[in-house]
Amino acid sequence: MSEKNEYHFGVSNELIWSSHILMGLFFIYVGYEVIMKQKIGVPVALTLVVLGALAGLYHAHLWYNSARHKS
């Protein structure tokens, strides 16, 4: 059995893994700033809002596709 080098919709595994690593580092940074009682600033807050919205929409899309293919 050959290993598939793509995630859903033809996106490469490396791109997905890299984005997850970068988001993890970003969340570590934000968490550290909050722990140290620093304000995170508008650009970081906007980034959190955008990442949260994208994650929610993407997972809703996957859920919708999964439910549609089961029936």
Backbone as CSV, one residue per row, in Angstrom:
resi,resn,N_x,N_y,N_z,CA_x,CA_y,CA_z,C_x,C_y,C_z
1,MET,0.841,-1.178,0.000,0.000,0.000,0.000,0.885,1.240,0.000
2,SER,0.690,2.130,-0.920,1.514,3.338,-1.001,0.969,4.419,-0.079
3,GLU,1.896,5.209,0.466,1.494,6.292,1.362,0.981,7.461,0.539
4,LYS,-0.112,7.997,0.969,-0.708,9.138,0.289,0.007,10.410,0.761
5,ASN,0.477,11.252,-0.158,1.206,12.463,0.192,0.331,13.705,0.170
6,GLU,-0.968,13.493,0.232,-1.886,14.625,0.191,-2.909,14.502,1.301
7,TYR,-3.337,15.631,1.785,-4.410,15.707,2.753,-5.699,15.879,1.962
8,HIS,-6.759,16.288,2.598,-8.014,16.510,1.874,-7.845,17.598,0.816
9,PHE,-8.531,17.453,-0.256,-8.601,18.446,-1.328,-7.255,18.705,-2.000
10,GLY,-6.344,17.725,-1.967,-5.074,17.830,-2.672,-4.014,18.678,-1.997
11,VAL,-4.213,19.045,-0.738,-3.218,19.844,-0.019,-2.146,18.901,0.503
12,SER,-0.878,19.258,0.322,0.214,18.363,0.716,0.291,18.211,2.237
13,ASN,0.698,17.025,2.669,0.859,16.756,4.100,1.830,17.741,4.739
14,GLU,2.920,18.047,4.050,3.942,18.938,4.604,3.379,20.328,4.895
15,LEU,2.506,20.820,4.039,1.899,22.128,4.256,1.004,22.101,5.491
16,ILE,0.229,21.046,5.648,-0.649,20.919,6.811,0.184,20.816,8.080
17,TRP,1.209,19.963,8.081,2.036,19.786,9.271,2.755,21.086,9.621
18,SER,3.268,21.771,8.616,3.973,23.038,8.865,3.033,24.078,9.455
19,SER,1.819,24.153,8.921,0.876,25.137,9.454,0.497,24.801,10.893
20,HIS,0.360,23.517,11.215,0.048,23.130,12.594,1.198,23.467,13.540
21,ILE,2.423,23.264,13.106,3.583,23.598,13.936,3.650,25.104,14.158
22,LEU,3.459,25.892,13.105,3.490,27.347,13.242,2.361,27.854,14.132
23,MET,1.157,27.294,13.984,0.054,27.705,14.844,0.333,27.329,16.292
24,GLY,0.935,26.165,16.511,1.291,25.761,17.866,2.285,26.725,18.488
25,LEU,3.295,27.131,17.729,4.266,28.105,18.228,3.599,29.447,18.515
26,PHE,2.692,29.839,17.658,1.952,31.084,17.863,1.141,31.023,19.156
27,PHE,0.455,29.911,19.389,-0.348,29.771,20.604,0.535,29.718,21.855
28,ILE,1.715,29.126,21.752,2.668,29.160,22.871,3.040,30.601,23.182
29,TYR,3.331,31.378,22.151,3.677,32.787,22.328,2.536,33.557,22.992
30,VAL,1.321,33.377,22.495,0.175,34.090,23.056,-0.041,33.665,24.507
31,GLY,0.030,32.375,24.774,-0.127,31.892,26.139,0.916,32.466,27.077
32,TYR,2.157,32.529,26.623,3.224,33.107,27.431,2.942,34.579,27.726
33,GLU,2.522,35.321,26.713,2.213,36.733,26.907,1.092,36.922,27.922
34,VAL,0.066,36.082,27.837,-1.049,36.189,28.777,-0.585,35.839,30.194
35,ILE,0.204,34.782,30.330,0.717,34.391,31.644,1.552,35.512,32.255
36,MET,2.332,36.182,31.439,3.205,37.254,31.927,2.454,38.580,32.050
37,LYS,1.131,38.533,31.883,0.261,39.714,32.039,0.564,40.824,31.032
38,GLN,1.011,40.447,29.874,1.273,41.420,28.812,0.038,41.532,27.930
39,LYS,-0.207,42.715,27.433,-1.270,42.861,26.445,-0.793,42.215,25.151
40,ILE,-1.717,41.537,24.465,-1.302,40.834,23.258,-1.346,41.726,22.023
41,GLY,-2.012,42.826,22.078,-2.029,43.750,20.946,-3.070,43.388,19.908
42,VAL,-3.444,44.366,19.141,-4.493,44.208,18.132,-4.092,43.221,17.034
43,PRO,-2.864,43.274,16.476,-2.535,42.310,15.416,-2.624,40.858,15.877
44,VAL,-2.171,40.582,17.083,-2.234,39.212,17.598,-3.685,38.819,17.855
45,ALA,-4.469,39.729,18.424,-5.886,39.447,18.669,-6.624,39.186,17.366
46,LEU,-6.355,39.982,16.348,-6.993,39.758,15.044,-6.579,38.420,14.443
47,THR,-5.316,38.066,14.616,-4.842,36.768,14.128,-5.586,35.639,14.818
48,LEU,-5.790,35.755,16.128,-6.549,34.739,16.857,-7.977,34.634,16.343
49,VAL,-8.618,35.761,16.091,-9.991,35.761,15.580,-10.042,35.095,14.205
50,VAL,-9.122,35.445,13.331,-9.106,34.877,11.980,-8.830,33.379,12.025
51,LEU,-7.833,32.957,12.811,-7.528,31.523,12.908,-8.708,30.755,13.500
52,GLY,-9.357,31.323,14.502,-10.524,30.673,15.093,-11.665,30.546,14.095
53,ALA,-11.909,31.599,13.348,-12.982,31.560,12.344,-12.668,30.553,11.239
54,LEU,-11.439,30.552,10.763,-11.054,29.597,9.714,-11.156,28.154,10.213
55,ALA,-10.697,27.911,11.428,-10.770,26.555,11.984,-12.227,26.120,12.121
56,GLY,-13.073,27.011,12.621,-14.488,26.678,12.764,-15.152,26.392,11.431
57,LEU,-14.905,27.236,10.457,-15.497,27.029,9.124,-14.984,25.751,8.472
58,TYR,-13.687,25.490,8.592,-13.106,24.289,7.981,-13.696,23.034,8.610
59,HIS,-13.796,23.003,9.934,-14.325,21.810,10.579,-15.825,21.655,10.336
60,ALA,-16.554,22.752,10.231,-17.969,22.670,9.862,-18.110,22.109,8.453
61,HIS,-17.228,22.514,7.558,-17.224,22.001,6.184,-16.957,20.494,6.172
62,LEU,-15.963,20.046,6.946,-15.670,18.613,7.011,-16.843,17.830,7.592
63,TRP,-17.483,18.380,8.619,-18.624,17.728,9.242,-19.772,17.628,8.245
64,TYR,-20.032,18.704,7.522,-21.100,18.707,6.517,-20.834,17.661,5.438
65,ASN,-19.607,17.626,4.918,-19.275,16.647,3.880,-19.391,15.222,4.403
66,SER,-18.949,15.012,5.639,-19.022,13.680,6.234,-20.483,13.228,6.391
67,ALA,-21.323,14.133,6.873,-22.742,13.804,7.066,-23.437,13.571,5.730
68,ARG,-23.065,14.341,4.728,-23.692,14.210,3.402,-23.347,12.877,2.754
69,HIS,-22.115,12.395,2.943,-21.685,11.152,2.312,-22.197,9.915,3.056
70,LYS,-22.630,10.061,4.309,-23.160,8.917,5.054,-24.571,8.569,4.621
71,SER,-25.329,9.529,4.153,-26.732,9.251,3.797,-26.888,8.793,2.380
